[in-house]
Amino acid sequence: MTKVKTRFAPSPTGKMHVGNLRTALYAYLIAKHAGGDFMLRIEDTDQERFQEGALDIIYRTLEHTGLIPDEGPGREKDCGPYVQSERNARGIYMKYAKQLIDQGDAYYCFCNKERLESLRTCVADKDIVVYDKHCLHLTPEEVQEKLDKGLPYVIRINMPKEGTTTFHDEIYGNITVPNAELDDMILIKSDGYPTYNFANVVDDHLMGITHVVRGNEYLSSAPKYNRLYEAFGWEVPVYVHCPLITNEEHQKLSKRSGHSSYEDLISQGFLSEAVINYVALLGWSPQENREIYSLQELVEAFDYRHMSKSPAVFDMVKLKWMNGEYIKKMEEEDFYEKALPSIKEVITKDYDLKKIASMVKTRIETYPDIKVLIDFFEEVPEYDVSMYTHKKSKTNSETSLSVLQEVLPLLESQDDYSNDALYARLSEYVKDKGYKNAFVMWPIRTAVSGKQMTPAGATEIMEVLGKEETIMRIRAAIEKLS
């Protein structure tokens, strides 16, 4: 059997969209699951949309996510070069376009912009130009005369207008379209560059791609690809079209959504491993009843035949949950290193930041969540005394004031401000008074934090604050309650 070979062929036009990342991931998983090769090809034939720095984004994203190509730019093998502008400079695409012209499967088109505009029509509520094969009927002599004059031209494929074209997709099955719906698409543009569709077919064949993975927005182009394969006499690769990704409102995931690209998600505090895990589930369902997978586990489990036809909904709530699960499993030192920038955004005082990091590790879903959990360490926020009233702890403003007044001298006389020592001292007080733990700890925690929800208990917070800051906050709380 032929060794499986897939490719990721992005255009350097900006950030790595989630849909592009999924295409890269699925292409990688299909290849690696079958013991095959994964290739990177840069499709930069649309020079007008090229963005500076976009190539670096592609290379950096693949490296960060672990989707390392077996071949591609910087990893050259026999199929290079792997950048289409470089391949175009070698005349590869023009060579095959002229072969089609010689066969009668393509032709030169010299129609100017005005004439093409006159062909504009409305089809299925879309305003499009349907070419009328005007230049197909030029004689060889007329074509040569125009070429000699240096008139601008494109090269178009000669699509049949009768009958139908059928192609097979692994996810959507057999799809048949009337040939009358297939336009004579351009193969070579007037600037000498190939179109995306033409370069794709030529390169996939020359580079030995066995499985073509792409979004289902390209389903409508598949019949045109098949006509090219047929004209060249080349074997058609296996098509795997991925379902659409939508937002929670079932609209196409927009670049304006704030989380449509890999860079957006990383900047929002998501881990690369969690993003890859989540993106894998956008259109594919594992056979096992589980959702957390490492990249290697995805390679072992992935079967593209279990991909869905239905649109996949990008659920930010689920991604946050998954990211939180990954954070919980992180090594303490690794977590601290990644959490430190968020901690330093709100903490300027000389506290033990590692202890603060350990408090929040199991309580956050993304790194920015840290800031709202720990901002009270810097300064007690304004709060209402009603916060001291807690039914479960059976506390209110009056009882809390009494407790704080009684524990203040104990805390002032306490030298060891470690968590264990503080807890032992307060537990002794609780026992002597015959109180419940929460009856004492609720008002203390409220006094030192000014918050109903904190990432740790009262004594853990006091250990970080230290004696001086703790005493100052307890006194301020007494004054507030008084």
C-alpha positions as CSV (number, residue, x, y, z in Angstrom):
1,M,0.0,0.0,0.0
2,T,1.1,3.6,-0.7
3,K,2.5,5.3,2.4
4,V,0.0,7.9,3.7
5,K,1.2,11.5,3.2
6,T,-0.8,14.6,4.1
7,R,0.0,18.3,3.9
8,F,-0.9,21.5,5.6
9,A,-0.9,24.2,3.1
10,P,-1.7,27.6,4.7
11,S,-1.6,31.0,3.1
12,P,0.5,33.6,5.0
13,T,-2.3,36.1,5.3
14,G,-2.4,36.8,9.1
15,K,-3.1,34.9,12.3
16,M,-3.6,31.1,12.5
17,H,-7.4,30.8,12.5
18,V,-8.8,28.0,14.7
19,G,-10.2,26.3,11.5
20,N,-6.7,26.3,9.9
21,L,-5.2,24.9,13.1
22,R,-7.8,22.1,13.1
23,T,-6.9,21.4,9.4
24,A,-3.2,21.1,10.3
25,L,-4.0,18.9,13.4
26,Y,-6.3,16.5,11.4
27,A,-3.7,16.3,8.6
28,Y,-1.0,15.5,11.2
29,L,-3.1,13.0,13.0
30,I,-4.2,11.1,9.8
31,A,-0.6,10.8,8.7
32,K,0.8,9.8,12.0
33,H,-2.0,7.4,12.9
34,A,-1.1,5.5,9.7
35,G,2.6,5.8,10.2
36,G,2.9,8.3,7.3
37,D,4.4,11.7,6.7
38,F,3.1,15.2,7.4
39,M,4.2,18.0,5.1
40,L,4.1,21.8,5.3
41,R,3.6,23.8,2.1
42,I,3.3,27.6,1.9
43,E,0.7,28.7,-0.6
44,D,1.6,32.4,-1.2
45,T,0.4,32.8,-4.8
46,D,-2.1,35.5,-3.7
47,Q,0.6,38.2,-3.4
48,E,-2.0,40.9,-2.6
49,R,-3.1,39.2,0.6
50,F,0.4,38.4,1.8
51,Q,1.1,39.8,5.3
52,E,4.6,40.5,6.7
53,G,5.2,38.2,9.7
54,A,2.5,35.7,8.8
55,L,5.1,33.1,7.9
56,D,6.7,33.3,11.3
57,I,3.2,32.8,12.8
58,I,2.8,29.6,10.9
59,Y,6.2,28.2,11.8
60,R,5.9,29.2,15.4
61,T,2.4,27.8,15.9
62,L,3.3,24.4,14.4
63,E,6.4,24.3,16.7
64,H,4.5,25.3,19.8
65,T,1.7,22.8,19.2
66,G,4.0,19.9,18.4
67,L,2.7,19.5,14.8
68,I,6.2,19.2,13.5
69,P,6.3,18.6,9.7
70,D,8.4,15.7,8.4
71,E,9.2,17.9,5.4
72,G,8.7,21.5,4.4
73,P,10.6,24.8,4.4
74,G,13.8,24.2,6.4
75,R,13.1,20.5,6.3
76,E,13.8,19.9,2.6
77,K,13.5,16.5,1.0
78,D,13.0,15.6,-2.7
79,C,9.7,17.5,-3.1
80,G,11.0,21.0,-2.6
81,P,10.9,23.9,-2.8
82,Y,7.9,24.1,-0.5
83,V,6.9,27.7,-1.1
84,Q,4.7,28.2,-4.1
85,S,6.2,31.5,-5.1
86,E,9.6,29.7,-5.4
87,R,8.0,26.9,-7.4
88,N,6.3,29.4,-9.7
89,A,9.7,31.1,-10.3
90,R,10.9,27.7,-11.6
91,G,8.0,27.6,-14.1
92,I,6.4,24.5,-12.7
93,Y,2.8,25.7,-13.0
94,M,3.1,27.3,-16.4
95,K,4.6,24.1,-17.7
96,Y,1.5,22.1,-16.7
97,A,-0.9,24.9,-17.8
98,K,0.6,24.8,-21.3
99,Q,0.4,21.0,-21.3
100,L,-3.4,21.4,-20.8
101,I,-3.5,24.0,-23.6
102,D,-1.7,21.5,-25.9
103,Q,-4.2,18.8,-25.0
104,G,-7.2,21.1,-25.6
105,D,-8.1,21.1,-21.9
106,A,-7.2,24.7,-21.3
107,Y,-7.0,27.9,-23.3
108,Y,-5.7,31.5,-23.3
109,C,-8.2,34.2,-22.4
110,F,-7.5,37.8,-23.3
111,C,-10.8,39.3,-22.2
112,N,-10.4,42.7,-20.5
113,K,-12.0,43.8,-17.3
114,E,-14.9,45.6,-19.0
115,R,-15.9,42.6,-21.0
116,L,-15.8,40.4,-18.0
117,E,-18.0,42.8,-16.0
118,S,-20.6,42.6,-18.8
119,L,-20.9,38.9,-18.1
120,R,-21.8,39.5,-14.4
121,T,-25.0,37.7,-13.4
122,C,-26.9,36.6,-10.3
123,V,-26.7,32.9,-9.4
124,A,-28.3,31.6,-6.2
125,D,-28.4,35.1,-4.8
126,K,-24.7,35.7,-5.6
127,D,-23.4,38.3,-8.0
128,I,-20.8,36.4,-10.1
129,V,-19.1,36.4,-13.5
130,V,-19.8,33.2,-15.5
131,Y,-17.4,33.1,-18.3
132,D,-18.8,32.4,-21.8
133,K,-15.8,30.6,-23.4
134,H,-15.4,33.6,-25.7
135,C,-11.6,33.1,-26.1
136,L,-11.9,29.3,-26.5
137,H,-12.8,29.9,-30.1
138,L,-9.7,31.9,-31.0
139,T,-7.6,30.2,-33.7
140,P,-3.9,29.3,-32.9
141,E,-2.9,32.1,-35.2
142,E,-5.1,34.7,-33.4
143,V,-3.8,33.5,-30.0
144,Q,-0.2,33.8,-31.2
145,E,-0.8,37.3,-32.6
146,K,-2.2,38.5,-29.2
147,L,0.7,36.9,-27.4
148,D,3.2,38.6,-29.7
149,K,1.6,42.0,-29.0
150,G,2.1,41.4,-25.3
151,L,-1.6,41.5,-24.5
152,P,-2.4,40.5,-20.9
153,Y,-4.0,37.1,-20.5
154,V,-5.0,34.4,-18.1
155,I,-5.2,30.7,-18.8
156,R,-8.6,29.0,-18.2
157,I,-9.6,25.4,-17.9
158,N,-12.0,24.2,-20.6
159,M,-14.8,22.7,-18.5
160,P,-17.4,20.5,-20.2
161,K,-21.0,21.9,-20.2
162,E,-22.8,18.6,-20.6
163,G,-23.2,15.8,-18.2
164,T,-22.2,15.6,-14.5
165,T,-19.1,15.2,-12.4
166,T,-19.0,13.0,-9.3
167,F,-16.4,13.0,-6.6
168,H,-16.1,11.1,-3.3
169,D,-15.4,12.5,0.1
170,E,-14.7,10.3,3.1
171,I,-17.0,12.3,5.3
172,Y,-19.8,13.5,2.9
173,G,-19.8,10.5,0.6
174,N,-20.4,10.8,-3.2
175,I,-21.4,14.2,-4.5
176,T,-22.6,14.8,-8.0
177,V,-22.8,18.2,-9.7
178,P,-24.0,19.2,-13.1
179,N,-21.1,20.3,-15.4
180,A,-23.2,23.3,-16.4
181,E,-22.5,24.7,-13.0
182,L,-18.7,24.5,-13.4
183,D,-17.1,27.7,-14.6
184,D,-14.0,27.8,-16.7
185,M,-11.9,28.7,-13.7
186,I,-8.6,30.5,-14.2
187,L,-5.4,28.4,-13.8
188,I,-2.8,31.1,-14.4
189,K,-3.5,34.7,-13.5
190,S,-2.5,37.8,-15.5
191,D,0.4,38.3,-13.1
192,G,1.8,34.9,-14.0
193,Y,1.0,33.3,-10.7
194,P,-1.2,30.2,-10.5
195,T,-4.5,30.3,-8.8
196,Y,-4.9,28.6,-5.5
197,N,-7.0,25.8,-7.1
198,F,-4.5,25.0,-9.8
199,A,-1.3,25.2,-7.8
200,N,-3.0,22.9,-5.2
201,V,-3.7,20.1,-7.6
202,V,-0.3,20.3,-9.3
203,D,1.6,20.3,-6.1
204,D,-0.5,17.7,-4.4
205,H,0.3,15.3,-7.3
206,L,4.0,16.2,-7.6
207,M,4.5,15.9,-3.9
208,G,2.8,12.6,-3.5
209,I,-0.1,13.7,-1.3
210,T,-2.4,10.8,-0.6
211,H,-5.0,12.4,1.6
212,V,-6.2,16.0,1.2
213,V,-7.6,17.5,4.4
214,R,-9.4,20.8,4.2
215,G,-12.5,22.7,5.4
216,N,-15.9,21.9,3.8
217,E,-16.0,25.4,2.2
218,Y,-13.9,23.7,-0.5
219,L,-16.4,21.0,-1.2
220,S,-17.8,23.1,-4.1
221,S,-14.3,23.3,-5.7
222,A,-13.7,19.5,-5.6
223,P,-15.4,18.8,-9.0
224,K,-13.0,21.4,-10.6
225,Y,-10.0,19.6,-8.9
226,N,-11.3,16.3,-10.2
227,R,-11.6,17.6,-13.8
228,L,-7.9,18.7,-13.5
229,Y,-6.8,15.3,-12.2
230,E,-8.8,13.7,-15.0
231,A,-7.2,15.9,-17.7
232,F,-3.7,15.1,-16.5
233,G,-4.5,11.4,-16.0
234,W,-3.4,11.6,-12.4
235,E,-4.8,9.6,-9.5
236,V,-7.3,11.5,-7.3
237,P,-6.3,11.7,-3.6
238,V,-8.5,10.8,-0.7
239,Y,-10.6,13.8,0.2
240,V,-11.4,14.6,3.8
241,H,-13.5,17.7,4.2
242,C,-13.9,19.0,7.8
243,P,-17.2,20.4,9.1
244,L,-17.7,24.1,9.6
245,I,-16.8,25.6,13.0
246,T,-19.4,28.0,14.4
247,N,-19.8,30.1,17.5
248,E,-22.4,29.5,20.2
249,E,-25.0,31.3,18.1
250,H,-24.3,28.8,15.3
251,Q,-22.7,31.5,13.1
252,K,-19.4,31.0,11.3
253,L,-16.5,31.7,13.7
254,S,-15.6,35.3,12.9
255,K,-12.1,36.8,13.1
256,R,-13.8,39.5,15.2
257,S,-14.9,37.1,17.9
258,G,-11.8,37.5,19.9
259,H,-11.0,33.8,20.1
260,S,-10.9,32.8,16.5
261,S,-7.2,32.4,16.3
262,Y,-4.5,30.4,18.1
263,E,-2.7,33.6,19.0
264,D,-5.9,35.0,20.6
265,L,-6.4,31.9,22.7
266,I,-2.8,31.8,24.0
267,S,-2.9,35.5,24.8
268,Q,-6.0,34.9,26.8
269,G,-4.2,32.4,29.0
270,F,-5.0,29.1,27.4
271,L,-2.4,26.3,27.3
272,S,-1.2,25.1,23.9
273,E,-1.9,21.5,24.9
274,A,-5.4,22.3,26.0
275,V,-6.1,24.2,22.7
276,I,-4.9,21.2,20.6
277,N,-7.0,18.8,22.7
278,Y,-10.1,20.9,22.3
279,V,-9.7,21.6,18.6
280,A,-9.3,17.9,18.0
281,L,-12.9,17.4,19.3
282,L,-14.3,20.1,17.0
283,G,-15.8,17.7,14.5
284,W,-14.3,14.4,15.7
285,S,-15.7,12.0,18.3
286,P,-13.4,9.5,20.0
287,Q,-14.6,5.9,20.5
288,E,-13.8,6.0,24.2
289,N,-15.8,7.9,26.8
290,R,-13.1,10.5,27.5
291,E,-12.1,14.0,26.5
292,I,-8.6,14.7,27.8
293,Y,-6.0,13.5,25.3
294,S,-2.3,14.3,24.9
295,L,-1.1,14.7,21.3
296,Q,0.4,11.2,21.2
297,E,-2.9,9.8,22.5
298,L,-4.7,11.6,19.8
299,V,-2.4,10.1,17.2
300,E,-3.3,6.6,18.5
301,A,-7.0,7.2,18.8
302,F,-7.7,9.4,15.7
303,D,-9.8,7.8,13.0
304,Y,-11.1,10.3,10.4
305,R,-14.1,8.1,9.6
306,H,-15.6,9.2,12.9
307,M,-15.6,12.8,11.9
308,S,-19.0,14.6,11.8
309,K,-20.8,16.2,8.9
310,S,-22.5,18.7,11.2
311,P,-21.0,22.0,12.1
312,A,-18.9,22.0,15.3
313,V,-19.7,24.6,17.9
314,F,-16.8,26.4,19.6
315,D,-17.8,26.3,23.2
316,M,-15.7,28.7,25.2
317,V,-17.1,27.3,28.5
318,K,-15.9,23.8,27.6
319,L,-12.5,25.0,26.5
320,K,-12.0,26.9,29.8
321,W,-13.0,23.8,31.7
322,M,-10.5,21.7,29.7
323,N,-7.8,24.3,30.2
324,G,-8.4,24.2,33.9
325,E,-8.0,20.4,33.9
326,Y,-4.6,20.8,32.2
327,I,-3.5,23.5,34.7
328,K,-4.3,21.3,37.6
329,K,-2.0,18.6,36.2
330,M,0.9,20.9,35.7
331,E,4.1,20.6,37.7
332,E,4.2,23.3,40.5
333,E,7.4,25.0,39.1
334,D,6.1,25.0,35.6
335,F,2.8,26.5,36.7
336,Y,4.5,29.1,38.8
337,E,6.6,30.2,35.9
338,K,3.6,30.7,33.6
339,A,1.4,32.2,36.4
340,L,4.0,34.8,37.5
341,P,3.3,37.5,34.9
342,S,-0.4,37.5,35.9
343,I,0.5,37.6,39.6
344,K,2.9,40.5,39.1
345,E,0.2,42.5,37.4
346,V,-1.6,42.9,40.7
347,I,1.0,42.2,43.4
348,T,3.8,44.7,44.0
349,K,4.4,44.0,47.7
350,D,7.1,41.6,49.0
351,Y,5.1,38.5,49.4
352,D,5.9,34.9,48.8
353,L,4.6,34.6,45.3
354,K,5.1,30.9,45.1
355,K,2.6,30.4,47.9
356,I,0.1,32.6,46.2
357,A,0.6,30.6,43.0
358,S,0.0,27.3,44.8
359,M,-3.3,28.8,46.3
360,V,-4.8,29.5,42.8
361,K,-3.6,26.5,40.8
362,T,-6.7,24.4,41.3
363,R,-9.1,27.3,41.2
364,I,-8.5,28.9,37.8
365,E,-9.3,28.0,34.2
366,T,-7.0,30.5,32.5
367,Y,-4.1,32.6,33.8
368,P,-6.0,36.0,33.7
369,D,-8.4,34.4,36.3
370,I,-5.6,34.7,38.8
371,K,-5.8,38.5,39.0
372,V,-9.3,38.8,40.4
373,L,-8.6,36.0,42.9
374,I,-5.5,37.6,44.5
375,D,-5.9,41.3,44.1
376,F,-6.9,41.6,47.8
377,F,-3.3,40.7,48.8
378,E,-2.2,44.1,47.5
379,E,-5.1,46.0,49.1
380,V,-8.4,45.1,50.8
381,P,-11.2,46.2,48.5
382,E,-14.1,48.3,49.7
383,Y,-16.8,45.9,51.1
384,D,-20.0,46.1,52.9
385,V,-20.2,44.8,56.5
386,S,-23.1,42.6,55.5
387,M,-20.4,40.3,54.2
388,Y,-19.8,39.2,57.8
389,T,-23.3,37.7,57.9
390,H,-23.2,34.1,56.9
391,K,-26.0,31.7,57.7
392,K,-24.0,28.5,57.5
393,S,-21.3,29.9,59.8
394,K,-24.0,31.5,62.0
395,T,-22.1,34.8,62.0
396,N,-23.3,38.4,61.7
397,S,-21.7,41.9,62.2
398,E,-22.1,41.8,66.0
399,T,-20.6,38.3,66.5
400,S,-17.9,39.0,64.0
401,L,-16.9,42.2,65.8
402,S,-16.7,40.3,69.1
403,V,-14.5,37.5,67.6
404,L,-12.1,39.9,65.9
405,Q,-11.7,41.9,69.2
406,E,-11.0,38.7,71.1
407,V,-8.5,37.3,68.5
408,L,-6.6,40.5,68.0
409,P,-4.5,40.3,71.1
410,L,-3.8,36.6,70.4
411,L,-2.6,37.5,66.9
412,E,-0.5,40.4,68.2
413,S,1.3,38.1,70.7
414,Q,1.8,35.4,68.0
415,D,5.4,35.4,66.6
416,D,5.2,32.3,64.4
417,Y,3.0,33.3,61.4
418,S,3.3,30.0,59.5
419,N,-0.1,28.5,58.5
420,D,0.2,25.6,60.8
421,A,1.1,27.7,63.9
422,L,-1.7,30.2,63.2
423,Y,-4.2,27.4,62.7
424,A,-3.1,25.7,65.9
425,R,-3.4,29.0,67.9
426,L,-6.9,29.8,66.5
427,S,-8.1,26.2,67.0
428,E,-7.1,26.4,70.6
429,Y,-9.2,29.6,70.9
430,V,-12.1,27.9,69.2
431,K,-11.9,25.0,71.6
432,D,-11.7,27.2,74.7
433,K,-14.7,29.2,73.6
434,G,-16.8,26.2,72.4
435,Y,-17.2,27.8,69.0
436,K,-17.5,26.1,65.6
437,N,-14.4,26.6,63.4
438,A,-16.3,28.6,60.7
439,F,-17.7,30.9,63.4
440,V,-14.2,32.3,63.9
441,M,-12.6,31.7,60.6
442,W,-15.3,33.4,58.5
443,P,-14.9,36.9,60.1
444,I,-11.1,36.6,60.1
445,R,-11.0,35.6,56.5
446,T,-13.4,38.4,55.6
447,A,-11.3,40.9,57.6
448,V,-8.0,40.1,55.9
449,S,-9.4,39.7,52.4
450,G,-12.5,41.8,52.1
451,K,-13.9,39.1,49.8
452,Q,-16.5,36.4,50.1
453,M,-14.5,34.0,47.9
454,T,-10.8,33.6,48.3
455,P,-8.3,31.0,46.9
456,A,-7.3,29.9,50.4
457,G,-8.4,29.8,54.1
458,A,-7.8,32.5,56.7
459,T,-4.6,31.2,58.1
460,E,-3.0,30.5,54.7
461,I,-3.8,34.1,53.7
462,M,-2.4,35.4,57.0
463,E,0.8,33.5,56.5
464,V,1.4,35.3,53.1
465,L,0.4,38.7,54.5
466,G,2.6,38.4,57.5
467,K,2.1,39.7,61.0
468,E,2.2,43.4,60.4
469,E,-0.2,43.4,57.5
470,T,-2.6,41.0,59.2
471,I,-2.8,43.0,62.4
472,M,-3.4,46.2,60.4
473,R,-6.3,44.6,58.5
474,I,-7.9,43.1,61.6
475,R,-7.8,46.5,63.3
476,A,-9.3,48.1,60.2
477,A,-12.1,45.5,60.2
478,I,-12.8,46.2,63.9
479,E,-13.1,49.9,63.2
480,K,-15.3,49.2,60.2
481,L,-17.7,47.0,62.2
482,S,-17.7,49.4,65.1
